[in-house]
């Protein structure tokens, strides 16, 4: 199993050499970014990775600081295709600069990943139901800050063919437009009404910056969102996120949102199917 490069020995890595050194693999085809609680079925289906390193060992990458995230990057071989799975991300509301929040995405693009699937959580603005899984159709950047460092204006977008593949997986309810807000406070009623009027279906606090940093570098990017709250609704007892840690061999699980319809397929099951479907497009 490959070892990690020493922390602090890199400043920038536009060619992604640190990922090659950390994982021992020259090239990866698919990148997945998702918190551990959403990857439990993938963990069971794929088993032990070829290598596992800390995200924060990579140049300029901070250890994720928000709850439910893990400072971990795994490399898998799936039928000759390389898959990187980042089990955490640095969020805007942690107060990090854009260079930090997108450092890993920029390194992964430099390392030559062909496609990326970014999985995050979202708050519904009314139409989407608790427990829904949605493909990211488009976004509104309302963060008030540049998504990533650049030397001039650039163009980037979500990959439509890959997004269609994601939206077509059984258990995904369709696609949605997401409003990116800086957080950490979820939108209140007035804010939710304004965001809905702007054309957004859901609200996110992550995912978009990393996705666009990848897309502008030629990576085909799709997003998948798990609706775990309703924007503008009062807090409900028992809502929120359960820790992703495992204890005594018990699997971590996604906390079912209060009021989620029982007919939903478990999110980690659907997410595993979506990752396999995305990988199949690269075979």
LINHUDA-V659748 format. One record per residue. N is the residue number from 1. RES is the residue in one letter. SS is DSSP state (2 for helix, 1 for strand, 0 for the rest). OMEGA is omega in whole degrees, -180 to 180 (999 if undefined). D_LAST is the distance of its C-alpha to the last C-alpha in Angstrom with 1 decimal. Layout:
n: [N | N]
res: [RES | RES]
ss: [SS | SS]
omega: [OMEGA | OMEGA]
d_last: [D_LAST | D_LAST]
This chain:
n: [1 | 2 | 3 | 4 | 5 | 6 | 7 | 8 | 9 | 10 | 11 | 12 | 13 | 14 | 15 | 16 | 17 | 18 | 19 | 20 | 21 | 22 | 23 | 24 | 25 | 26 | 27 | 28 | 29 | 30 | 31 | 32 | 33 | 34 | 35 | 36 | 37 | 38 | 39 | 40 | 41 | 42 | 43 | 44 | 45 | 46 | 47 | 48 | 49 | 50 | 51 | 52 | 53 | 54 | 55 | 56 | 57 | 58 | 59 | 60 | 61 | 62 | 63 | 64 | 65 | 66 | 67 | 68 | 69 | 70 | 71 | 72 | 73 | 74 | 75 | 76 | 77 | 78 | 79 | 80 | 81 | 82 | 83 | 84 | 85 | 86 | 87 | 88 | 89 | 90 | 91 | 92 | 93 | 94 | 95 | 96 | 97 | 98 | 99 | 100 | 101 | 102 | 103 | 104 | 105 | 106 | 107 | 108 | 109 | 110 | 111 | 112 | 113 | 114 | 115 | 116 | 117 | 118 | 119 | 120 | 121 | 122 | 123 | 124 | 125 | 126 | 127 | 128 | 129 | 130 | 131 | 132 | 133 | 134 | 135 | 136 | 137 | 138 | 139 | 140 | 141 | 142 | 143 | 144 | 145 | 146 | 147 | 148 | 149 | 150 | 151 | 152 | 153 | 154 | 155 | 156 | 157 | 158 | 159 | 160 | 161 | 162 | 163 | 164 | 165 | 166 | 167 | 168 | 169 | 170 | 171 | 172 | 173 | 174 | 175 | 176 | 177 | 178 | 179 | 180 | 181 | 182 | 183 | 184 | 185 | 186 | 187 | 188 | 189 | 190 | 191 | 192 | 193 | 194 | 195 | 196 | 197 | 198 | 199 | 200 | 201 | 202 | 203 | 204 | 205 | 206 | 207 | 208 | 209 | 210 | 211 | 212 | 213 | 214 | 215 | 216 | 217 | 218 | 219 | 220 | 221 | 222 | 223 | 224 | 225 | 226 | 227 | 228 | 229 | 230 | 231 | 232 | 233 | 234 | 235 | 236 | 237 | 238 | 239 | 240 | 241 | 242 | 243 | 244 | 245 | 246 | 247 | 248 | 249 | 250 | 251 | 252 | 253 | 254 | 255 | 256 | 257 | 258 | 259 | 260 | 261 | 262 | 263 | 264 | 265 | 266 | 267 | 268 | 269 | 270 | 271 | 272 | 273 | 274 | 275 | 276 | 277 | 278 | 279 | 280 | 281 | 282 | 283]
res: [X | X | X | X | X | X | X | X | X | X | X | X | X | X | X | X | X | X | X | X | X | X | X | X | X | X | X | X | X | X | X | X | X | X | X | X | X | X | X | X | X | X | X | X | X | X | X | X | X | X | X | X | X | X | X | X | X | X | X | X | X | X | X | X | X | X | X | X | X | X | X | X | X | X | X | X | X | X | X | X | X | X | X | X | X | X | X | X | X | X | X | X | X | X | X | X | X | X | X | X | X | X | X | X | X | X | X | X | X | X | X | X | X | X | X | X | X | X | X | X | X | X | X | X | X | X | X | X | X | X | X | X | X | X | X | X | X | X | X | X | X | X | X | X | X | X | X | X | X | X | X | X | X | X | X | X | X | X | X | X | X | X | X | X | X | X | X | X | X | X | X | X | X | X | X | X | X | X | X | X | X | X | X | X | X | X | X | X | X | X | X | X | X | X | X | X | X | X | X | X | X | X | X | X | X | X | X | X | X | X | X | X | X | X | X | X | X | X | X | X | X | X | X | X | X | X | X | X | X | X | X | X | X | X | X | X | X | X | X | X | X | X | X | X | X | X | X | X | X | X | X | X | X | X | X | X | X | X | X | X | X | X | X | X | X | X | X | X | X | X | X | X | X | X | X | X | X | X | X | X | X | X | X]
ss: [0 | 0 | 0 | 0 | 0 | 0 | 0 | 0 | 0 | 0 | 0 | 0 | 0 | 0 | 0 | 0 | 2 | 2 | 2 | 2 | 2 | 2 | 2 | 0 | 0 | 0 | 0 | 0 | 0 | 1 | 1 | 1 | 1 | 0 | 0 | 2 | 2 | 2 | 0 | 2 | 2 | 2 | 2 | 2 | 2 | 2 | 0 | 0 | 0 | 0 | 1 | 1 | 1 | 0 | 2 | 2 | 2 | 0 | 0 | 0 | 0 | 0 | 0 | 0 | 0 | 0 | 0 | 0 | 0 | 0 | 0 | 0 | 1 | 1 | 1 | 1 | 1 | 1 | 0 | 0 | 1 | 1 | 1 | 1 | 1 | 1 | 0 | 0 | 0 | 0 | 0 | 2 | 2 | 2 | 0 | 0 | 0 | 2 | 2 | 2 | 2 | 0 | 2 | 2 | 2 | 2 | 2 | 2 | 2 | 2 | 0 | 0 | 0 | 0 | 1 | 1 | 1 | 1 | 1 | 1 | 1 | 1 | 1 | 1 | 0 | 0 | 0 | 0 | 0 | 0 | 0 | 0 | 1 | 1 | 1 | 1 | 1 | 1 | 1 | 1 | 1 | 0 | 0 | 0 | 0 | 0 | 0 | 0 | 0 | 0 | 0 | 0 | 0 | 0 | 0 | 0 | 0 | 0 | 0 | 2 | 2 | 2 | 2 | 2 | 2 | 2 | 2 | 0 | 0 | 0 | 0 | 0 | 0 | 0 | 1 | 1 | 1 | 1 | 1 | 1 | 0 | 0 | 0 | 0 | 0 | 0 | 0 | 0 | 2 | 2 | 2 | 2 | 2 | 2 | 2 | 2 | 2 | 0 | 0 | 0 | 0 | 1 | 1 | 1 | 0 | 0 | 0 | 2 | 2 | 2 | 2 | 2 | 2 | 2 | 2 | 0 | 0 | 0 | 0 | 1 | 1 | 1 | 1 | 1 | 1 | 1 | 1 | 1 | 1 | 1 | 0 | 0 | 0 | 0 | 0 | 0 | 0 | 0 | 0 | 0 | 0 | 0 | 0 | 0 | 0 | 0 | 1 | 0 | 0 | 1 | 0 | 0 | 0 | 0 | 0 | 0 | 0 | 0 | 0 | 0 | 0 | 0 | 0 | 0 | 0 | 0 | 2 | 2 | 2 | 2 | 2 | 2 | 2 | 2 | 2 | 2 | 2 | 2 | 2 | 2 | 0 | 0 | 0]
omega: [-175 | 178 | -178 | 171 | -179 | -180 | 175 | -177 | 179 | 172 | 176 | -176 | -175 | 180 | 178 | -179 | -178 | 178 | 177 | -180 | -176 | -174 | -177 | 180 | -175 | -176 | 173 | -177 | -176 | 173 | 175 | 174 | -179 | 178 | -175 | -177 | 179 | -175 | -174 | 179 | 175 | 178 | -179 | -175 | -174 | 178 | -174 | 179 | 176 | 177 | 180 | -178 | 175 | 174 | -175 | 173 | -179 | -174 | 176 | -177 | 178 | 174 | 179 | -176 | -178 | -175 | 177 | -180 | -177 | 179 | -171 | 176 | -179 | 177 | -179 | 168 | -179 | 179 | 180 | 176 | 179 | 180 | 173 | 178 | 175 | -174 | 178 | 178 | 174 | -174 | 179 | -174 | 174 | 176 | 180 | 177 | -180 | 178 | 180 | -174 | -179 | -176 | -178 | 180 | -179 | 178 | -179 | 177 | 178 | 180 | 173 | 176 | -176 | -177 | -180 | 174 | -179 | -177 | -180 | 178 | -177 | 172 | -180 | 174 | 173 | -176 | -177 | -175 | 174 | -180 | 178 | 169 | -172 | 171 | 178 | -179 | 179 | -178 | 170 | 179 | 179 | -177 | 180 | -179 | 175 | -178 | -179 | -180 | 179 | 180 | 179 | 179 | -179 | 176 | 178 | -179 | 175 | -179 | -175 | 179 | 180 | 177 | 177 | 177 | 180 | -178 | -177 | 180 | 179 | -179 | 174 | -170 | -178 | 180 | -177 | 171 | -177 | 173 | 177 | 177 | -175 | -178 | 0 | -180 | 176 | -180 | 174 | -175 | -178 | 179 | 179 | 179 | 180 | -179 | 177 | 178 | 178 | 178 | 179 | 176 | -177 | 179 | 176 | 178 | 180 | 172 | -172 | -176 | 180 | -178 | -178 | 175 | 176 | -175 | -178 | 178 | 173 | 179 | 175 | -171 | 172 | 179 | 176 | -174 | 177 | -178 | -177 | 178 | 177 | -180 | 179 | 179 | 178 | 179 | 180 | 177 | 177 | 179 | -179 | -175 | 174 | 180 | -179 | -178 | 176 | 179 | 176 | 175 | 180 | -180 | 169 | -178 | 174 | 176 | 180 | 178 | 177 | 179 | -179 | 179 | -177 | -177 | -179 | 169 | 180 | -176 | -179 | 178 | -180 | -179 | 176 | 178 | -180 | 179 | 178 | 180 | 178 | 179 | -179 | 179 | -177 | -176 | 999]
d_last: [24.9 | 25.0 | 28.0 | 28.5 | 30.3 | 33.8 | 34.2 | 35.9 | 35.1 | 32.9 | 33.9 | 30.9 | 27.6 | 26.0 | 23.7 | 22.5 | 24.1 | 25.2 | 21.8 | 21.1 | 24.6 | 24.4 | 21.1 | 21.3 | 17.7 | 17.4 | 14.3 | 12.4 | 9.4 | 10.6 | 14.3 | 16.1 | 19.9 | 22.0 | 25.2 | 25.5 | 27.2 | 24.1 | 21.8 | 23.9 | 21.7 | 18.6 | 21.0 | 22.0 | 18.6 | 17.1 | 20.4 | 21.5 | 19.4 | 19.2 | 21.6 | 23.5 | 25.7 | 27.8 | 26.6 | 30.1 | 29.9 | 27.8 | 30.1 | 31.6 | 29.7 | 32.2 | 32.0 | 31.4 | 34.8 | 34.5 | 34.6 | 31.6 | 29.5 | 28.7 | 28.8 | 25.7 | 22.3 | 20.0 | 17.1 | 14.7 | 12.4 | 9.9 | 8.7 | 8.9 | 7.4 | 10.7 | 12.0 | 15.5 | 17.7 | 21.0 | 23.5 | 26.0 | 26.9 | 30.2 | 31.6 | 33.9 | 36.8 | 37.0 | 38.8 | 36.4 | 36.2 | 33.2 | 32.3 | 32.1 | 30.2 | 27.3 | 27.5 | 24.4 | 22.3 | 23.7 | 23.0 | 19.3 | 18.9 | 20.8 | 18.6 | 15.7 | 13.5 | 11.3 | 11.7 | 14.3 | 15.6 | 19.3 | 21.3 | 25.0 | 28.3 | 30.3 | 33.8 | 34.4 | 36.9 | 38.0 | 35.7 | 32.9 | 33.7 | 33.6 | 30.5 | 28.4 | 24.8 | 24.2 | 21.5 | 22.9 | 23.8 | 26.0 | 28.5 | 32.1 | 32.9 | 36.3 | 36.1 | 38.8 | 37.1 | 34.5 | 31.0 | 30.4 | 32.3 | 32.2 | 34.6 | 34.8 | 33.5 | 29.7 | 27.4 | 24.4 | 22.9 | 20.4 | 17.3 | 18.2 | 15.0 | 13.5 | 16.9 | 17.1 | 14.1 | 16.0 | 19.3 | 18.2 | 17.6 | 20.7 | 23.0 | 22.3 | 25.5 | 24.4 | 24.4 | 27.3 | 28.9 | 29.6 | 32.6 | 32.3 | 35.6 | 36.7 | 37.9 | 38.8 | 41.1 | 39.4 | 40.9 | 44.2 | 45.3 | 46.4 | 43.3 | 41.1 | 43.1 | 42.7 | 38.9 | 38.6 | 40.8 | 38.5 | 35.7 | 33.8 | 32.8 | 32.2 | 33.0 | 30.9 | 32.1 | 28.8 | 25.2 | 26.1 | 27.2 | 24.1 | 21.8 | 23.8 | 24.1 | 20.3 | 20.1 | 23.0 | 21.2 | 18.2 | 15.8 | 14.4 | 16.4 | 17.1 | 19.8 | 20.8 | 24.5 | 26.6 | 30.1 | 32.6 | 35.8 | 37.8 | 39.0 | 42.8 | 43.4 | 45.7 | 44.3 | 44.1 | 45.2 | 42.3 | 39.7 | 37.5 | 34.9 | 35.2 | 34.6 | 31.2 | 32.9 | 33.0 | 36.3 | 37.1 | 33.7 | 33.6 | 30.4 | 30.6 | 30.3 | 30.1 | 33.7 | 33.9 | 35.6 | 39.1 | 39.1 | 35.4 | 35.2 | 34.6 | 32.3 | 29.4 | 26.6 | 26.7 | 24.8 | 23.0 | 21.7 | 20.3 | 18.9 | 17.0 | 15.6 | 14.8 | 12.9 | 10.7 | 10.3 | 9.6 | 6.9 | 5.3 | 5.8 | 3.8 | 0.0]
